[in-house]
Amino acid sequence: MRWSLLLLFLLLPAMAGTLKVLEAERLELREEGGEEVYVLVGSPVRLERDGEALEAERVVYFRGKRLLLLSGKVRYKDKEGRLIEAEELQVDLSDESFDALEVRIEAKDLLLTGPLCQRAAGAILLQRGYATPCASCGQAVPDYAFRAREIVLYPGDRVVARGVVLLVQEKPLLELPVLLLFLSERQPRLEVGQDDKGVYVKAALPYVSELGLGYTLLHYYGGRGYGFGLDHFGVGEARERYFFLHTPPDTFQYRGEYALKRAQFSLTALLERDDTREKLSRFRLEGLLPGTPGPQDWRYALRLEGFLDHDPATPPPRTLQRLPELEAQSPVLREGPFTFQGSLVLGRYLAETNPLNRSARALGPYGEAWRALLSHAEALTLTPWPGATFRAENRFRGFYYTTRNPDGEYERQVDWTTTALFRQALGGFSVELAYGRSVQEGESPFRFDALPGRRSHQATLALGYTERPLALALKGGRDLEKGAYLPLELEVRLQETGYALRAYHKRGLEGEGPLETRAEAALTPYPFSLRASLRYDHAKGLFDPLLLQGGYALPGGSLNLSHRHGLNGEGPLETALAFAFREGQEAYTLQGRRDWARNTTSLLGQAIWGPTSLSLQLSLDAQALGYQTGLRFGLAPGPLFDLALSGRYQEGFRASNLRLALSQALPEVGFRLTANLHLPEVEDPGVYLRDATFTGGAELWRPTPPDEEGGNAIPGLALSGSLTYTRRPDRPEGYSLALRGFGPTLTFLGRENTRLHLSALLTQNLPGEALKPRFILVLDRCCWAMRVTVDAAKGSFGLAFLYGGQAAGLLLSEEGVKLGGGP
C-alpha cells in the first residue's frame, strides 16, 4: 500500500515545506525524549528536497533537531548531479551538512569510495579515500587511480587530495603530498614537440595553498629560452582567476579577474594583456555601493577603465578611457505629489575628439579633459478636482568641461526639457492645455557625448468630444520660439463594429492655407475586410497614391489583395496578391506582385507536404523570364536533400544552373555536400560541374572489435574536414582543390574500450603544391589519452597527454568536426 499523498500532507507542515515524501509503504509517529519522530519504511522510501533526491529502505526524521537518518541502500543525488551511495547517511537539514558510512561517490567522470564521508559548507570530505576516472571504461583493473589520506571535493569541478599514493594497474608508483584535479578541464598537462624553431617542452604542475589552487606553467623552447607562468583559481567568497605566461623572447600574456558581490558593496576588476594580438594592457575596475541597491538607497560608483601601451612604435587605439569616473545618485525622493531625483558624475576622460568643435580639433584626434555631468529630474502630478489632472516634468542634464572655446570660456552642453499638461474632462468633452520647451545647445570636446543642436518652444490647446461611435478632436497652438501660430488640426472619427471612418485636415494659420487632408475607410463584415486610404498635399497640389486593400479569412488561411493607384496621371502603380493555407502537415502559400510602372511581374509559390516541399519563383519583365524552382525532402537531423534549378529565358535559356545539396547532422555522420551543375544555354551548350564543396565528417564504416582470441579486427574508416572543387578553365589542369583539415581517419578497437585513431589531414591548395599532411596518432584508453602530432607543413612534432574520462573526445574535434570512431 502506498501512502504517498497522505505522507505528503502530513509531513509538509512538520518539515517546514523543505522535504517532500514521494513514496513510502509505512509511517510511524513516535515521541522520544519529548521530541516528535517520524519513521518511514519502504522499498524504497523516496524523498525530494530543494532539487535533491534521496532514497533509502528506512528514514527517521527528528523534527526538533531537523535531523534526517537514512539507512539501507542509501542513494543521494545532490544539486550538482553527484550521486552518493552509502549504507548509512545522516543529514542535518539546518546547515545541509551530512555524515555517511561506506560511501561510493560518482562525480562527473570520477569515482570515489571510502569508509567515512562528511559534507560541510558545500565541500565533501572523504577520509582514507580511493579515486579513479577509469570506473566507467570497462577495465578489469583500472589503468590508474590513487589512494589518499583525505580527499576534498569542492563545489564545481575541483578535487584536492592530501597524502596521495598514485596507483598504476593498482600497484603503487609514486607518493605525493598534494594532488589537484579539475574535473571539467580536459587539456594537455604535458606536451613535448618540435617546430620549425626547435624543440619545446610544456608542463603544468598543480599546487594547493591557503590562497587558492592552480597550475605552475613551465615551458622550455630550444634555442630560445624558458617560459614560465601560473594559472590560479581562488577558493574564497570572491570569484578569482589569475593567469600569467611569459614566452621568449619578450611575449607576455596575462589575465586577472576578480568579482565580489555583496549586498553592502560590489567590486569587479579585470586586467588583461595578450602580446600575440596587441601589446596593450587593458584594465577595468568598477565598485558599487551598495552592491544590491534598494529603491530608497543612495548609490555610489567608482569606475576606472583604460589601457597601457607597451609598443610606442604603433599608435594607441582611440577607445574611451575613464581615469577615473565617480558617480553619486540619489533615490527617487517623494513629498506628496512631488518627486525628485538627481545625480552627479565626475571624471577624467581620454577619447576621440569632436570633429565639429574647433577647439577640440586643436587637441588632435585623441584628447583629454575633465567633465562634470549634473542631472536632475522633477515631476509633479495633481488632481485638483474631479475630471481634472495636472502633470509637470522637468529634466536637466548639464555637461561641464575643463576645455575652453576660442573666446576663453569653459565649454559646456545643456540638455533641458520642461513639459506641463492640464486636462479637464466633462462627460464626453475634454479640454487639454500643454506647454513644452526643449533645448540642446553647447559644444563638447568629445565625440562620444556630443549632442546635436535642437530648440523647441510650444504651447498647444486641444478640444475633444467622444460619444461612441463619434469622436472629434481639434488642436492648435503657438510656436513661442518662432512667434508664429501652429497649424490647426481637425480629426473626425466614426467607428463601430464592422466599419470605421476617419477624416483629418491640417490648415496653416499664418497665411499658408490648407496643408494636408487625409481620408480612411474600413468595412469589416467577417470574413471580409475592405480598406481604403487617400492623402492630399495642398502645398504641392498632389495626391498620394490611393491604397485599396481587401481580405478574406479562410478556415486555416487567408487571401489578401492590395492595389496602389496614382491619381496625378500615373495610373496603376502596384498590385499584390497573397494567399496562405494550412491544414495538418500540408501548407500552401502564393505571393504575386505586379509593378505597373516598371512593367515587371513576380510570382512566388510554395507547397509543403510534411517533410517534402516544392517552391517556384518567376519574374517577368520586358526582356526576359527569370525562374527558380526548388525541391526539398527530409527532416533534420537526418538526411536533407535540396534541389534548385535557376536561370532565365531570353531568346533561349541563359544562366542555367542546377544546385544540389545534401546534409545530415547525426552524431556518427554529420556533413554538408553542395554542388553546382552548369546546364546548356545559348552562350555555352556544355554540361559540367561548376563547383562542389564537402564539409563535415562521415563514417564510411564502423570498426569491428577483435574476437575472444584477439583476431578478426577490422578498422573503421571516416572522412572529415572541408574540400572544395572549383572548375578553372584558365589553368592547365582545368580545376583547383582547396583542402582544409581534410583527410581520412582509421580507427582500431581493442579490448577494455581501447581505441587507436590515425588521421592524415591536409590543409593546402591543389594541384601545384607538394603534399604536406599533418599526421595525428591518438591512443585512447577512455580515462587517459596520448596524442602524437607530426605536421609536415610546419615541420613540427608534438606529444601530449590527457587525463580524465572519455579523454580523447576533445582531441578528435580539433578541426571542428567529430571524426568517426570517437566516443
N, C-alpha and C positions, 0 to 999 in steps of 0.2 A: 504494500500500500504506500502510495506517495503522498507526502504531507507538504508538497511544495508551496501551495498557495497559503495554507494555514500557517506554516512556519514563517513565511514572508511577512504576514500581517502581525504575527506575534513578536518577531524579533526586530523588526524595523524600529519601533519605539525604544526597545531596550538597548539597541546598539547605535542610537543617535543617527540613524539613516545612513551609516557608512558601510554596512555589511549586508549583502543580500544572500539569502538562502535559496538556491535554485533547485536543489534536490536533496531529499533525505528520506529515510524509512521510519525512524523513531525519534521522538523527542521526549526528554526527561527534564523536569523542572525541580531543582533542589535548592536547599538553603544550607550553606556551610559557613559556620562562624559569623552568622548574621549577614551573609552576602548571597545574592541570587546567583545561581549557577545553572547554565543551560548545557545539556548533554545531547548531542546529535549522533546518530548511528546510521550508516548506510553502506551501499556497495556501488559507488562510494557516496559520501556526502560532498556536494558541490556548492562552493561559495564564490561570491564575486564581491570585490571591494575596490572602488576607485580605479577601475581599469586593470585590476589584478585578479587572477583566477586561482582558487585553492581547491584541492581535492584531498580527501583522507577517508579512512574507514571509520574514524571516531574523532569528533570535535567537541571540546569542552570550552565554554566561554564563561569567564568570571566578569560579571557586569561591573562591579565596583572597581576592580583593578584594571578593567579594559584589557584583559589578558586572554589570548586565544591559544589553546593547546591542541595540536593535531598529531595523530599517531596512526600508523598502519598505511603503508603505500602512499606517502605524502607526495603531492605534486603541487608546486607553487610557481606560477608564471608571473613575473613582476612587470612593471610598466615598460621596461626596456626590452622586453621579449626574452629575458633569460629564464631558462627552465631549471628549477631547483627540485631535486628528488631526495627524500630523506626518510628515515624510519620514524623520527620524531622531530617536530618543529614547534617552537614556541614563539608567538608573535605578540609584541606589545603594541597595541593599536594607538597608544598615546603619542609615541615618537617613531613608529614604523620600524623599530629595531626587531631583530629576531635572533634566536639561537636554534641550532639544528645539530642532529647526530647522524653519522654515516651518510654523508652528503655526496650527491652527484650533480654538477652544475654544467649546463650547456650554454655557453656564452658565445654567440656567433659561431666561429669555426674552432673554438677552443673548448675542450672537455676538461673539467677539473673535478677531482674527487678528494675526500679527506674524512677523518673521523669526527671533526668538530668544526663548526662554521658559525660565524656571527655577522650580523649587519648592524652598522651604526653610522648615522649621518650620510646615508646613501652608499657607503662603501662596504663591500663584503670581504671579511677576513676569514681565510681558510688556514687552519693550523695543520702542520705536517701534511701538506697537500701534494698532489700529483697532478700534472697537467700535460696535455698533448693536443696538437691540432690534427693528428692523424686518425682520430677515432672514427670519422665518417668515411675514411678512404678504403675500407675493406681490407686493411693489412692485418695479417695474423699477429705480427709483432710490430708495434709502431716503429717507424724509422727513427724518430727522435721524440724525446719527452724530457721532463725534468721533475725532480723532487725538490721541495723547499721546506725550510723551517716554517715559513709563513708566506702566504700569497694574498695580496690585496687586489681586489677587482674594483676599480673606481667606476663611477657612473660614466657612461660613454664608451670609450674604447681602450683605456689604459689598464695594464696589468703590471704590478710591481711585486717581485719575489725576492726574498732575502734568505741567505743560507742555501744557495742553489747547488744542486748536483745535476749536470747535464747527462742525459742518457741517450745512447745510440744503440738501437736494437736491444733496448732495456739493459744495456751494460754501461756502467759509469765511465765517463770520458773526461769531465772537467768540473772543477768546483769553482763557483763564483760567489762573491759576497752579495751581489745585487744583480738582478736581471730585469730588464724593462721590455715590454711588448706593447705595440699599438695594434689593436685587432683590426682597425678599419683601413690600415695602410698596407699596400702590397708592393712597396717599392724596393728595388735592389738596395741592399745594405753593404754589399761588397762587389766591386767591379774592377776588373783588370783588362787592359786592352792596349791597342797601338793604333795611332792615327798617322797622318802624313807628317806630323811634327815629332813623333816619338812615342815612347811607352808612357802609359799613365796608370795610376792605381787610385781608386776612390774607396774610402771606407767610412762608415758611420758607426760610432761606438756609443751605446746607450749609457746614460748616467741618471742617478736619482739624488736629489738634495732636498734640504728643507724648503728651498725657494721654488722648486718645481722639478721637472724631469724633461729629458730630451735626448739629443744626439750630439756628440762631438764629431765634427766633419774633418777628416784628414785626407788630403789629396797630394799626390806626387806626380809631376809631369817631367818626364825625362828630357834633360837639356834645357828646361825652362824654370824649374824650381818647385817650391812647395806651395800648396794652398791649404787654408785652414778656415774653420768656421764652427758654428753651432746652430742648432735648431731646438729652441727651448719652449716648453709649454708650462705656464703657471698652473698651480693647483689651488690657488686661493679663491676668494669670492669674485675677484675681477677676472675677466677673460683676457688672458695674456698669451701672446705668441711673438717670439723674437727669433729672427733668422739673420745670420751673417755668414758671408762666404767671400774669401779673397782668393783669387786665382792669378797666377803670374801672367804677365809681369806686373800689371797695376790695375786689374779689373776687380771692382767691388760690387757686391750685391748684398743688400740688407733690407729688412722689413721688420719694423716693430709695431705691434698693435696692442693697445690697452683700452679696456672698456669696463667701467664700474658704474653700475646703475643702482641707486638707492632712492627712497622716497625723498630724503633730505637733499641730495645733490646727485649729479650725474657728470661723469668725466669720460671723454673718449679722446684718444691720441693715436696718431699714425705718423711714422717716419719710414720712408722707403727710397731705395736707390737701386738701379739696375744699369750698370755700365754697358751691357750688351745692347741696350736700346738708346739711352742718352745719359750723359754724365751730369745728372742733376739729382739732388736730394730734395724730395718733396716732403713737406710736413704739414700736419693739420692737427689742431687742438681745439676742443670745444668743452667748456664747463658750464653746466646749467644749475641754477639754484632757484627753487627746489628741483629735484630730479623728476618728480611727478607732481606738477603744479595742480592746485585746485582752483575753482572759479574765483575765490576771494584772495588768492595769493599774489603778492608782488613777484615778478620774475626778473632774474638777472642772468646774463650770459656773457661769457668771455670766449672770443674766437681768435684763433691765430692760424693763418694759412699762407703758405708761400713756398719758396724753393731756394736752394743754394746751388750756384752754378760752379761746377768743378772744371769746366773747359772754357777758358777765356777766348779760345780761337773761334768759337761758334757763338752766334748771337743768342741770347736767352729768349725763352718763349714769352709772349706778351699776355700771359694769363694774369687774372686778378689776384692780388696779394693783399691780405689783411694783416697788418703788422702793428698793433693788434686791433681788435674791434670789441668795444664794450657796449652792452645794451641793458637798459633798465625799462621795464614795462609795468604799468600799474594794472590792477584788476579793473573790471567794469564797476565804477563807483555809482551807486544809486541813491538818490534823495527824492523820494516821491516819484513824480513823472519824469524827473531829470536824470540823465546818465552821462558819465564822463569816463574817458579812458585816454591815457597819454603814455608816450614812450620817448626815450632819448637814446640815440645810437651815436657813439663817438669812436672814430677810428682813423688810422693812418693807412692809406691805400696806395698801391702801385698798380697801375692798369694802363690800358690803351687810352690815349688822349682823344678828345673830341675833335674831329677834323673840321667841324663847323664853328669852332671857337678860336678866334685869332690869338688870344693869349695862350691857349692850350697848344696851338701849332708851334709856338715858340719853344715849348718844352720838349718837342720831338715826338716821335710816335709812341713813346712809353714814358709816363711821368709819375710824379709822386706828389701827394697833397694830404693834409688832414681834412676831415669832414665831420660835421655835426649834423645829424638828422633829427629834427624835432617834429613829433607827430602828436596830434591830439584830435579827438572826435567827441562831439557833444550831440545829444539828442533830447528833445522834449516832446512828449505826447500828452495831449489833454482832450478831455471830453467835457466841454463846459456845460452843455445842456443836451437833452435827448435829440438825437439826429445830427449833432454837430461833432466834428472831430478837427483837431488841430495838431499838426506834426511839423517840427522844425529840426533840421540836421545841419551840423557844421563840421567839415572835415578839412584839416590843415596838415600839410607837410612842408617843412622848410629845410632846405639843404644849404649849409653854410660852409664855405671852403677857405683855406688859407692862401689860395692863389688870388692874384689881383688882375683886374681888367686894365685895358690901356689907360683909363682915367685914374688909376691908382686905387680904386675901390675894391674891397674884398668881394669875390664872386659869390653869388647865391642863386638859388632856384626856389620858386614857390609854386606849390600845387594846392589851391584853396577852392573849395566848393561849399556853397551855402544854399540850402533849399528850405522853403516853407510852403505849407499847404493847408488850406482851410476848406472844409466841405460841410455843407448843410443839406440834409435830405428831409423832404417833407412829402410823405406819400410817394407818388411816382415822380415828383420833381426833385431836382438836385441842382445846387449851385457850388462851383468849385473855383477858388481863387488860389493861384500858385505863383511863387516867386523863385527864381533861380539865378545864381551868379557863380560862374566857374572861371578860374584864372590859372593858367600855366605860363610862367614867364621866368626869365633869367637865363643864365648860362652855367654849364658845368664843364670842368676841365676834363672829365672822364666820359668815354663813350658809353660805359655800361649803365649809367644812371641819367643820361641826358634826356630831357623831356621836350617834346615838340611844343612850340608856342601855340597857345589857344586862349581865347577870351570870349565869354558868353555872358549876357546880362538880359534877362527877360522877365516879364510879368504877364500872366495869362488869366483869362476868365472863361469858364466853361459852364454852359447850361445844358441840362439833360432832362428828358422825360421818358419814362419807361412804363408802359402798361400793355402787357402781352396781348397781342403779338407785335405791338408797335413800339419802336424805340427811336427817339430823336436826340441829336446832340449838336450843339452849336459852340464853337470855340474860337476865341480871338485873343489878341494881346498886343503888347508893345515891346519892341526891341529897345531896351534902355541904353544899350551900347551905341547903336546907330541913331537913336532918336527917331525911330520910324515904327509904324504900326505893322504888326504881323498879319499875314493873310488870314482871312476869315474862312473857317472850315465848317461845313454843314454836312451832316450824315443822317440818313433816314434808313431804318431797318424795319423789315416786316418779316417775321419768322414764326412759323408754326410747323407742326409735324407734317411732313410731306412737301413743304415748299419753303423758300427763303428768297427775299428780295433785298438788295442793298443799293443805295444811291449816295454818291459822295461828290461834293462840289467844293472847290477851293477858289477864293477870289481875293485879289490883292486890293488893299485899301489906300495905296499910295499912287493911284493912277494907273496901275497895271491892268486892271480889269480882270476878267475870268482867267484863271491859270490852269485848272485841271478839273475834269469831270470824269467820274467812273460810274459804271453800272454793272451789277452782277445779279444773276438769277439762277435759281436751282429748283428743280422739280424732282422729288424722290419718292414716287409711289413704288413700293417694293414689288418686284425685284428690279425695277428700272430706276436709273438715275440719270438726269439730264442737267447740264450746267452750261452757262454762257457768261462771258465777261468781256467788257469793252472799256477802253480808256481813250479820252480825247485831250491832247495837249494844245490848249488855246494859244499859248505863246508861239509855238511852232506851226499851228494850224494843221496838225497831223493826227490821225488816229493810230493808236497801237493796234497790232493785228487782233482781229476778232477771234476769240478762242471758244470753240464749241466742243463739249465733251459729252459722251453718252456711255452708259454702262448697263450690264445685265448680270445679275448674280445667279450663277448656276449652282445646282447641288454639287459641291465638291470643286467648284471652279468659278471663273469669271470671264466676261467678254467686255472689252473696253475699246472705244473708238474716239479719237480726238482729231480736230481739224483746226488749223490756223489759216485765216484768210485776211489778206491785206485789203484795206478799204481806201487806200490812197492811189489806186490804179494798179497795185501789184498783182491782184488776183489771188488765187490759191497759193499758199506758201508750203504747207506741210500737212500730210495726213498720216496718222499712225493707228495701227490695229494691234491689240494684244489679247491673246486667248490662253487660258490656263485651265487644266482639268486634271484631277487626281482621283483615282478610285483604287483602294488597296495598294498593291505594288506597281500599278500602272499609272503613268503620268504623261501628259501631253502639253506642250507649250508651242505657241506660234506667235511670232512678232513680225510685223510688216511696217515699212516706212516708205513714204513717197515724198521726195523733196522736189516740189514743182519748179522752184527757181533754178536748181542745178540739173533738173531732168534726170534724177537718179532714183532707183528703186532698190530697196534691200528687203530680204526676207530671211528669217531665222526660225527654224523649226526643230523640235526635239521630241523624241518619243522614248519613254523608259518602260521596259518590261522587266521588273525585278533587277537581276544582275546585268541585263543587256540594255544598251541604249543606242539609238540611232539619231544623228543630227545632220541637218542640211542647212547650208548658208549660201544665199545667192545675192549678187549685187549686179545691177544692170544700169549702164549709162549709155551715152550716145555712141561710144566707141566699142565697148566690149561687155561680155557677160563673165563675171567672176563667180567661181563656185568653190565650195569646200564641203565635203561630206565626211562624216566620221562614224565609226562603229566601235563600240567598247562592250566587252563582256568579261565577267569575272568579278569576284569580290575579294577585297583585302582581308587578311594578309596573303591570301592565296594568289594564284596567277591572275594577272590583269593584262588583257590584250587590247591594244588600241591600234586602229587602222584609220588613216586620214588621207583622202585624195583631194588635192587642191590644184588650182590653175585658173586660166581664163580663156575664153573663146573670142578671137578677133581675127576673122578671116582664116580660121584654123586654130588648133589648140596651141597655147603658149604657156610657158612657165609651169608645165605639168610636173607634179611631184607626188609620189606615194610615200607616206611616212608610216612606219611600223614601230610599235613599242611593246615590249613585254617586260613585266616587272613582277617581283614576288618578294615578300617580306617575312618569310618563315625563318625560324632560328637556324635550321640546317641549310637552307638555300635562300639567300637574300641578294637580289641583283636587279639591275635595270639594263635592258638592251634596247637601243634605239637605232633605226636605220632609215635613210632617205634614198629612195629609188627614183631615178630620172626616167620619165616616160616619153614616148615620141612626141615631138612638137614640130612646128613649122621650121624653126631655125636648126633644130637638132633632132633627127629622127631616131637616134640611138636609144637603147635601153641599157642603163648601167647604174652601179651603186655610187651615189654621191659621197656619202659618209656613213659611218657606223660607230657606235660607242657602247662599250660594255663596262659597267661599274658595279662592284659588289663582290660577293663570294658565293660560290656554288660547289657543293659537294658532289662530285661525279659518281663516286660510290663510297660506301662506308667501309671502315676497316673491319676485318674479321679477326677476333682474338684467337690465340693458339688453343688447341685441344688439350686434353689432360696430359698427353705425352709431350706437349710443347711444340708440336708441328702443325702444319696446315694453316699457318697465319697468313693472311692476305692484307697488305697495306691499303689504306684508303687514299683517295686522291681528290684534291679540291683545287679550285682556281679562285684567285681573289685579286683585287686591285682594279685598276682602270686602264682600258685600252681603247684608243681612238684611231679609226681608219679614215683617211681623207683622200679622195681622188685628186691627183695633182698632174694634169696633162703637161705642165711646164717642166716637170722633172723627168729625167731619163727613165726612172723606174715607173713613173705614172702614178705614184701614190706616196703617202707618208704614214708612219705609225708613231703615235705618241703613247708611251707606256709610263704609268705612274704606280709604282709598287705592285706591278702585275707579275704574276707567276704562279707556279704550282706549289702545293704543299702535300708531302707524303706523310701519312700518319700510321704508326705502328702501335698496336695494342699489345701490352704484356699483362702479366698477372698482377693482382692487387692494385688494379686501377692505374697501372703504369702506362704512360704514353710517351712516344718519341715522335717529334714533329721535325720535319726537314723541309725548309722553304727556300726557293730560289726566286728572288724578286728583282725586277728590272725597273729602273726609273731613268728613261732616256728616250731619245727620238731615233727612229729607224726609217729607212736604211741610211747608211753613211757614217754611223758611229760603231765602234767596236763594242761588242757585248761586255758589259761590266756589271754583273749581277751582285746582289747582296744575299749572302747565304746566312740563314738563321737555323740553328740547331737547338731544339728545346727538349730537355729531358724533364718530364712532368711526373712527379710522384704524388700528386694531389696535395700533400701538405708541404712540399718544397719543390723547387724547380731550378734548373740550371740552364742558362742561355749562352750560347756561343754565337757571335756575330762576326762575319767576315765581309767587309764592304770593298769590292774591287774598285769602285769608282773613287772612293776616298782613300783607299789604301790603308784601311784601319781594321783592327781586330779588337773584339771585346768579349769579356767573360763576366757574367753576372749571376748572382744567386738570389733567389727569393724564398721567403718562408710564408707559411700560413695556408689555410685550407683552400683548395682549388687554385693554387698559386699561379699556374700557367694561363689562367683565364685572361689576365691582363697582358701577358707577353704576346699572346696571339691576336691582340687587337691593335697592334702598333700602327697599322696602315689605315685604321678607321673601319676595317672590315673584319668581322669574326670569321676565322678560317674554319673549314670543315674539320671534324675530328676533335675539336676542342670540347672541354667540358661544358 
